[in-house]
Amino acid sequence: MKPLKLTMRAFGPYAGETVIDFEKLEGRHLFLICGPTGAGKTTILDAMCYALYGKTSGDRTGSHMRSDYASTSQKTEVIFDFMIGGKTYRATRSPEQLIDKKRGKGQTKAAMQASLSELEDGKEVRTLRTGIEEAAGKLIGLNAQQFCQVILLPQGDFRKLLVAKAEDREAILKQLFKTQRFSDFQNELRVSMNELAKTNAAEKTELDTTFSMVHAADEKELAKNIEDTARFLEERGKEKKRLDEEYRTFRNVYQDAAVTANHFGMLAKAEAQMEKLSAQKEEVEKAKEDLKRIRSAKALAAYFENLEKITADGKKVSAWRDKAEKERDGLAKELDSLTAQGKALDGQKEEMDRRQQQIAVMMQWLPKAKSYGAAKREVDRLSAGAEEASKEVERLTAEAEKAKAIRDGAVEKAEAIRRDYIFGQAAILASQLKEGEPCPVCGAVHHPKPAISDKKLPTEAEVKRIQKQADRASADYEEKNRMARDYQVTAYVSAVTALGNAQMKLQTLEDVPAEFRDPLVLQKEIRKLHGSIEDWEKEQAQVREQREKAASLHGAWDARYKAADEQRERLVKDYNKGRKDLEEKALAEGFQDLADCRKWYERAGDEEKVASAIGAYEEKRQGTEKVLSEEKAFLAGKDRPDMAALGEEERRRRLDIQNLLTQLADGENRKKQLEDAAARVKEISLRHEKTEKDLSLVSGLYNLTKGEKSRISLERYVLGALLDEVAKMANERLYEMSHHRYTLRRMAGDTTEGKGGLTLEVSDSFTGRSRPANTLSGGETFLASLSLALGLADVVQAKQGGVRLDTMFIDEGFGTLDPEALNSAMNTLIDLQDTGRLVGIISHVPELEERIDARLKVTSSKNGSTAAFEIAD
């Protein structure tokens, strides 16, 4: 695995985005990661481990790695591009974190996200979003813990590979050298041995079960049982043949007796039937009379149907008349209600006219209301402007007054200096006067009281300088006084004038009532008044329309009521006439009255049933008489047989045959069962013999691979040989770096502890003895650990094409070396450049910074850390 680019965002001490491009090394294979303590050197290694496995080299989780310097809108994320063989990959991961919402205020919890992609032309392809840690482990050939022990050697953990327990070292070697196949082979042998043992036991059980099922102790007894069963079947076959012949003879006698007995039974049944039919004769005669009266009433069906039709029509007409009456009366009440509503609405006309007039007045207010708001805002704005102008006048006036005071002070000072200067000139002239010589000013030759000065006199230059200051102060006052006057007569007057004009305009708009100076409120009130008028007009029209419709419907339903009433009267007359005609016909047919005729007419549906019953009776009587005649003729001179005794004899003979058949079937089943068991015993015996041979072979191989005698398994034997090669490669560097003192080797005699010969010890050529690796000093442990890691990488590269340990990061440890050991370690690391392996060193040792020309410089500040490569020429 070779790193290409690492991007950290809000990760650890790196607040913003930090991009570390390893391709800037330009072919260099050794570089130093340097910077002050706590700046974030180890965080660079943590970021790689976190992107791949979701863990850091320490105990911190991804959420704990969020930068304290980052803003709430910055997302914590790590992107790691790396190369394995000829392919490029990208691991991306961000922890669960609170960040600002993209929309609105507040924060939201972002879930942990991770992906592993292959890169083609810089673009992500074949992206995996689940099971990233497992996929990264398979790709690199190491899990997170092994990655930190072999590739990324964290601060304080550098020595772990050297002094790790044998079982931990075994796990690393198994992963790196893919020796699981040896363990898998041993497991396969164990599984096969167990399966063969199970099969062997099952086959023994199968044989025992087979013998037990047929009640035989062995194959000899099984063969005898087969012969006995065959002899039994032969004897029972002869017995069955004899019984079958006797049963056929008896069966003929039995069948003849059964026929005769059946005829005796039929005769008795016919006699009983005839007695029953004779008892029903009177009832049949009455049925014939009923049938005659039903048919007479049915002949008057047309008269009955006419009355039924008139009755049905009368019911319909009555129902229609009742409905029309109900609808008519309901509409009358509705008309009265609508008339009252119409009068009430007419009484509201005066109020609607008043509202219409109010709308007209409000429409006149509307333009002023629309202007009032803008005018009011203009007055407020100009009031603020006038107030600001007033304040500005006061400020400019105050500055002018201040400048005046400064000017007066400067002028007074200049005048005083000028007076001192003039007086000084007099004193100077006086000091040069001589008695008897004329004064250059007045010409006098006597000088009774010459001028005298007891203080330092100003020079002409001082007088001029002070005068210039006074002149500047005067000019400043004049300028500020002018600015105050000009502002007052221009800007201030303009602001006050504009405010007065705006106030006058506002006064012209104040005749609009205060509650309607908002045009929206005024328009809403106008719409409200309009709406009330429109609702009134719509209600008037609706009531008028409903009243007209109700009046029309009332007239229609009244006409329907009258027509139905007339039709009902006609049907009553028709019904009375039809009833009279039917009564006359009923008496003529012999019925007592109309009720008697109706009773038989209502039974018209029974006509077919009664006629059918009469016909059935006649038919059954004729048939019974025929059977009586035929059975008496057949049984003339015959006796009735005893079928009970014959039936018992037939059952006994049939049961004997059935018992014999059961014995034969049981015998056949027994014979087949015994023969099947014999065949199965033969087949199981052949399989069992082969299973025992295979079990002997596989168990021998398994005991050999698990080290039953040597106490070391096949896989551990291979790992021991590989560890010997690793130690050999490590010793080539350790022997030189320790000045020909130390070498590493596997500890002898530790297989009894179950460690498989994977414990390391150090041979000391100075003492001639070997001792545990954890007895080395800090610097010695560092050199031995470094040698072991490099030797491991060499052997893995040679043995395993799928695992490439072409990168190594070393976090601290060089500070424990003396100058000579440090020089040896550096020479060893420099020599690695010929192998193409990339080595990154984190250290504070100044000598390393002097000797390594490629440095990844980490810089810290109050806003977080940054990192960048520095390549010395």
Secondary structure, 3 states (H helix, E strand, C coil): CEEEEEEEEEECCEEEEEEEEHHHHCCCCEEEEECCCCCCHHHHHHHHHHHHHCCCCCCCCCHHHECCCCCCCCCCEEEEEEEECCEEEEEEEECCEEEECCCCCCEEEECCEEEEEEEECCEEEEEECCCHHHHHHHHHCCCHHHHHHHCEECCCCCCHHHHCCHHHHHHHHHHHHCCHHHHHHHHHHHHHHHHHHHHHHHHHHHHHHHHHHCCCCCHHHHHHHHHHHHHHHHHHHHHHHHHHHHHHHHHHHHHHHHHHHHHHHHHHHHHHHHHHHHHCHHHHHHHHHHHHHHHHHHCCHHHHHHHHHHHHHHHHHHHHHHHHHHHHHHHHHHHHHHHHHHHHHHCCHHHHHHHHHHHHHHHHHHHHHHHHHHHHHHHHHHHHHHHHHHHHHHHHHHHHHHHHHHHHHHHHHHHHHHHHHHHHHHHHHHHCCCCCCCCCCCCCCCCCCCCCCCCCCCCHHHHHHHHHHHHHHHHHHHHHHHHHHHHHHHHHHHHHHHHHHHHHHHHHCCCCCHHHCCHHHHHHHHHHHHHHHHHHHHHHHHHHHHHHHHHHHHHHHHHHHHHHHHHHHHHHHHHHHHHHHHHHHHHHCCCCCHHHHHHHHCCHHHHHHHHHHHHHHHHHHHHHHHHHHHHHHHCCCCCCCCHHHHHHHHHHHHHHHHHHHHHHHHHHHHHHHHHHHHHHHHHHHHHHHHHHHHHHHHHHHHHHHCCCCCCCCHHHHHHHHHHHHHHHHHHHHHHHHCCCCEEEEECCCCHHHCCCCCCEEEEECCCCEEEEHHHCCHHHHHHHHHHHHHHHHHHHHHHCCCCCCCEEEEECCHHHCCHHHHHHHHHHHHHHHHHCCEEEEECCCHHHHHHCCEEEEEEEECCEEEEEEEECC
